Each structure stands twice: as C-alpha cells, then as structure tokens.
C-alpha cells in the first residue's frame, strides 16, 4: 500500500523522532511511505480555541495535501491530530464551507488513521519484532481514548514487544492537564492535574512512560523532569521501531531532560 505520513506541527517542529519511527515501521511492513510537503497544521488548536471559521483554509489544505487517489491511507503518530481530522474537519467544512469543502474533508478524514489503528485494524499485526527490555507504563491520551476510541490497541502492540515489562498506570483514563491552550488559560488546574498524573507514574516504578501523543508526553515529561523523577518519556512509535539489531538508546531520545526543562 501507499501510505502518506502526516507529521503534525509538534512532531515536525519539536519531536520528529516519533514520526521518523512511524515511517520506519510502515516501511518495514513493506509499504511505500510518502510525505506530501504541502501538508500544514490540521487546525486543532484554532478550532478548540474558538476560531472555527478561520480554520477552513487549514481544512482545505489538509484535504488537498492528501487528495492523491494513489494514497491508500494517511497515518500519523498523534491521536489528538487524527482525532481533530476525523471529528472536526467535516463538521467545520459543513458549517462554514462549500459542498466541495465537505467532500474533500470527508475523503481525507476517512483515510486518516492513528498508528495503532492502522497496525491493528488494517495491517492486522501486533507483533512487529520490536525489542525494548525496560519497565514501561502507558498513558492513554484523551483524544485517543475518547475521540478515536483506541481501546486496548496500544496495549496489544506494546505487550508483544520482546523484553518489555508493561505495568498498568492507575487512573489511566484521567487527563494529564495539557489540553493545548487549556494549560495556558488554566495553569493552576493544569498543574494540579499533571501532578496527579506524575504521582501515579512514579508509583509504577517504571523506567519509561509511553503514549501516543507527543503533546501529552511533553507535558508529563516536563513535570517528571522538574521533579527529578528519573522517569523518561518516549512515544510508543519509538518503542515499536526499536529492534535488537537497531535498538533505541537514551542518546537518541526526543524527550531528553534538557528539552523538558
């Protein structure tokens, strides 16, 4: 299949390793991975902040970037951005755009998938030959949990990683407090929420916290670093791309302590 990689703003600008790992995983499975360079922001932040009509141009850009009929699926390592494309684009296009906008948004959203969805539902693979001999706990981000309804797909994939010690996270369904601009507009509430999350992470005694959204990992990782917890955060795509022949090492970490402070 021909798969287009949607890298997202935060992935492209701050945490590209997760999306590089996604491309690597898809390539290993035998797919042709392409990167349409005209792709831009999906508009999630703008829509959530109330600028819905102003996002119409971004929705058009997204639909145009991935309109090539030879692209079978658009895959991303970001549940929140995939959730925005699938849950918001058609609604906004229908409210403020033309019938052509609605048609373009529908076609693009229907073939846009989060990485765990593609691997489990389309590829029907859970064992990717990954190797990661560490104690790991998983944070289920709000968009993946509630918008995409990923369910146990991430656990299916992580549990097949050779050497991993996957431990449950208490109150895994609770938000980490980031919520994009929510953390800026409501800093006290956000801080209280991430403090709860980091307490539960530290209780697991895991070496690594993983998840499917770089924004959530950035928020939790920043708090863990400021607390000198010693827990690293790592996108699950990087764990799934790690093998015995090409293992992930701390030196390649996108979420280094220095970047979190």
C-alpha positions as CSV (number, residue, x, y, z in Angstrom):
1,X,0.0,0.0,0.0
2,X,1.0,3.6,-0.4
3,X,0.9,5.4,2.9
4,X,1.2,9.1,3.4
5,X,2.8,10.3,6.6
6,X,1.1,13.1,8.5
7,X,3.8,14.6,10.7
8,X,1.8,17.2,12.6
9,X,3.1,20.6,13.8
10,X,4.5,19.5,17.2
11,X,6.0,16.4,15.6
12,X,7.6,18.3,12.8
13,X,8.9,21.2,14.9
14,X,9.8,19.6,18.3
15,X,9.6,15.8,18.3
16,X,10.3,14.4,14.8
17,X,11.7,11.1,16.1
18,X,8.2,9.7,16.7
19,X,7.2,10.3,13.1
20,X,10.5,9.0,11.7
21,X,9.9,5.9,13.8
22,X,6.4,5.7,12.3
23,X,7.8,5.9,8.7
24,X,10.3,3.2,9.6
25,X,7.7,0.8,11.0
26,X,5.5,1.2,7.9
27,X,8.5,0.8,5.6
28,X,9.5,-2.4,7.3
29,X,6.0,-3.8,6.8
30,X,6.5,-3.3,3.1
31,X,4.5,-0.2,2.4
32,X,5.6,2.8,0.3
33,X,5.7,5.8,2.6
34,X,5.3,9.2,1.1
35,X,5.5,12.7,2.7
36,X,3.4,15.3,0.9
37,X,5.4,18.5,1.6
38,X,2.4,20.8,1.2
39,X,0.8,19.5,4.4
40,X,0.3,22.0,7.2
41,X,-1.4,22.2,10.6
42,X,-4.7,20.4,10.9
43,X,-6.2,23.3,12.8
44,X,-7.0,21.6,16.0
45,X,-5.7,24.3,18.3
46,X,-7.5,27.0,16.4
47,X,-10.8,25.1,16.4
48,X,-10.6,24.3,20.1
49,X,-9.8,28.0,20.9
50,X,-13.0,29.1,19.1
51,X,-11.6,30.2,15.7
52,X,-13.7,27.7,13.7
53,X,-14.5,29.6,10.6
54,X,-10.8,30.8,10.4
55,X,-9.7,27.1,10.3
56,X,-11.5,26.4,7.0
57,X,-8.3,27.2,5.0
58,X,-6.3,24.7,7.0
59,X,-9.0,22.0,6.5
60,X,-8.9,22.7,2.7
61,X,-5.1,22.5,2.8
62,X,-5.2,19.1,4.6
63,X,-7.7,17.7,2.1
64,X,-5.6,18.9,-0.8
65,X,-2.3,17.6,0.6
66,X,-3.7,14.1,0.8
67,X,-6.1,14.1,-2.1
68,X,-3.9,12.0,-4.3
69,X,-6.1,8.9,-5.1
70,X,-3.0,6.7,-5.1
71,X,-2.6,7.3,-1.3
72,X,-4.4,4.4,0.4
73,X,-4.1,5.8,4.0
74,X,-2.8,8.8,5.9
75,X,-1.1,7.6,9.1
76,X,0.1,9.7,12.0
77,X,1.7,9.2,15.4
78,X,-0.6,11.7,17.0
79,X,-4.0,10.7,18.4
80,X,-5.1,14.3,19.0
81,X,-4.4,15.5,15.5
82,X,-6.0,12.4,14.0
83,X,-9.0,12.9,16.3
84,X,-9.3,16.5,15.1
85,X,-9.2,15.5,11.4
86,X,-11.8,12.8,12.0
87,X,-14.1,14.6,14.5
88,X,-13.9,18.2,13.5
89,X,-13.0,18.7,9.8
90,X,-16.2,17.6,8.2
91,X,-18.3,19.5,10.8
92,X,-16.4,22.7,10.3
93,X,-16.5,22.3,6.5
94,X,-20.3,21.7,6.6
95,X,-20.8,24.7,8.9
96,X,-18.7,27.3,7.1
97,X,-17.6,25.9,3.7
98,X,-18.9,24.7,0.4
99,X,-20.1,21.3,-0.7
100,X,-16.6,20.8,-2.3
101,X,-15.1,21.5,1.1
102,X,-17.3,18.9,2.8
103,X,-16.5,16.3,0.1
104,X,-12.7,17.0,0.4
105,X,-12.8,16.8,4.2
106,X,-14.8,13.6,4.1
107,X,-12.4,11.8,1.7
108,X,-9.3,12.9,3.7
109,X,-10.8,12.1,7.1
110,X,-12.0,8.7,6.1
111,X,-8.5,7.5,5.2
112,X,-6.7,9.2,8.2
113,X,-5.7,6.8,10.9
114,X,-3.6,6.8,14.1
115,X,-0.7,4.4,14.1
116,X,-2.2,1.8,16.4
117,X,-5.4,1.8,14.3
118,X,-3.5,1.1,11.1
119,X,-1.3,-1.6,12.6
120,X,-4.1,-3.5,14.4
121,X,-7.1,-2.9,12.2
122,X,-5.7,-2.6,8.7
123,X,-2.3,-4.4,8.9
124,X,-3.7,-6.9,11.4
125,X,-0.3,-7.0,13.1
126,X,0.5,-6.7,16.8
127,X,4.0,-8.3,16.8
128,X,6.3,-6.0,14.9
129,X,9.5,-7.7,16.1
130,X,10.2,-4.9,18.5
131,X,12.7,-5.2,21.4
132,X,12.7,-2.9,24.4
133,X,14.0,-4.5,27.6
134,X,12.7,-2.0,30.1
135,X,9.9,-1.4,32.6
136,X,7.2,0.7,30.9
137,X,3.8,2.2,31.7
138,X,1.3,3.7,29.2
139,X,-0.6,7.0,29.3
140,X,-3.9,6.9,27.3
141,X,-4.3,10.5,26.0
142,X,-7.8,12.0,25.9
143,X,-8.2,12.1,22.1
144,X,-7.1,8.5,21.7
145,X,-9.2,7.3,24.5
146,X,-12.4,9.3,23.8
147,X,-12.3,10.5,20.2
148,X,-10.6,7.6,18.4
149,X,-11.7,5.0,21.0
150,X,-8.4,3.2,20.6
151,X,-9.3,0.8,23.4
152,X,-6.7,-1.8,24.0
153,X,-4.9,-1.5,20.6
154,X,-1.8,0.2,22.1
155,X,-1.6,-2.5,24.8
156,X,-1.9,-5.2,22.2
157,X,1.1,-3.7,20.4
158,X,3.2,-2.9,23.5
159,X,2.5,-6.3,25.1
160,X,4.1,-8.0,22.1
161,X,7.4,-6.1,22.4
162,X,10.2,-8.6,23.4
163,X,11.7,-7.9,26.8
164,X,9.2,-5.2,27.9
165,X,7.8,-5.2,31.4
166,X,4.5,-3.4,30.8
167,X,2.9,-2.2,34.0
168,X,-0.6,-0.6,34.5
169,X,-1.0,3.1,35.3
170,X,-3.5,4.0,38.0
171,X,-6.3,6.2,36.8
172,X,-5.0,5.9,33.2
173,X,-8.2,7.4,31.9
174,X,-7.6,10.8,33.6
175,X,-6.3,13.8,31.5
176,X,-2.8,14.9,32.1
177,X,-3.8,18.5,32.2
178,X,-2.3,19.7,28.9
179,X,-5.3,20.2,26.6
180,X,-3.4,22.6,24.3
181,X,-4.3,26.2,25.3
182,X,-6.1,24.9,28.4
183,X,-2.8,24.6,30.2
184,X,-2.1,28.3,29.4
185,X,-5.6,29.6,30.3
186,X,-6.0,27.5,33.4
187,X,-2.4,26.9,34.7
188,X,-3.3,26.1,38.3
189,X,-5.8,23.4,37.3
190,X,-3.5,22.1,34.7
191,X,-0.6,21.9,37.2
192,X,-2.8,20.0,39.7
193,X,-3.8,17.5,37.0
194,X,-0.3,16.8,35.9
195,X,0.8,16.4,39.5
196,X,-1.8,13.7,39.9
197,X,-0.6,12.0,36.7
198,X,3.1,12.1,37.7
199,X,2.4,10.7,41.1
200,X,0.7,7.7,39.5
201,X,3.6,7.3,37.0
202,X,6.2,7.3,39.8
203,X,4.1,4.8,41.8
204,X,4.6,2.2,38.9
205,X,8.4,2.4,39.4
206,X,8.6,2.3,35.6
207,X,11.7,3.4,33.7
208,X,9.7,4.9,30.9
209,X,6.3,6.4,30.3
210,X,5.0,6.0,26.8
211,X,1.9,7.1,24.9
212,X,0.6,8.1,21.5
213,X,0.6,11.9,21.8
214,X,3.8,14.0,21.9
215,X,1.9,16.9,23.5
216,X,0.8,14.8,26.5
217,X,4.3,13.3,26.8
218,X,5.8,16.8,26.7
219,X,3.6,17.9,29.5
220,X,4.0,14.9,31.7
221,X,7.7,14.6,30.9
222,X,8.3,18.2,31.8
223,X,6.8,17.7,35.2
224,X,8.7,14.5,35.8
225,X,11.9,16.2,34.9
226,X,11.3,19.1,37.2
227,X,10.6,16.6,39.9
228,X,13.9,14.8,39.2
229,X,12.0,11.6,39.0
230,X,14.4,9.8,36.7
231,X,11.5,8.6,34.6
232,X,11.9,9.1,30.8
233,X,9.1,9.6,28.4
234,X,9.1,8.0,24.9
235,X,6.5,7.9,22.2
236,X,5.2,4.4,21.6
237,X,6.2,4.5,17.9
238,X,9.9,4.7,19.0
239,X,9.4,1.7,21.2
240,X,7.7,-0.3,18.4
241,X,10.5,0.7,16.0
242,X,13.3,-0.5,18.4
243,X,14.8,-3.9,17.5
244,X,17.7,-6.0,18.7
245,X,19.6,-5.0,15.5
246,X,18.7,-1.3,15.8
247,X,17.8,-0.6,19.4
248,X,16.6,2.7,20.8
249,X,19.1,4.3,23.2
250,X,18.8,7.2,25.5
251,X,21.2,9.2,23.3
252,X,18.6,9.3,20.6
253,X,15.7,10.3,22.9
254,X,13.5,13.1,21.6
255,X,12.3,13.8,25.2
256,X,15.6,14.5,26.9
257,X,15.7,16.1,30.3
258,X,17.3,19.2,28.8
259,X,14.4,19.6,26.4
260,X,11.9,19.2,29.2
261,X,13.3,22.0,31.4
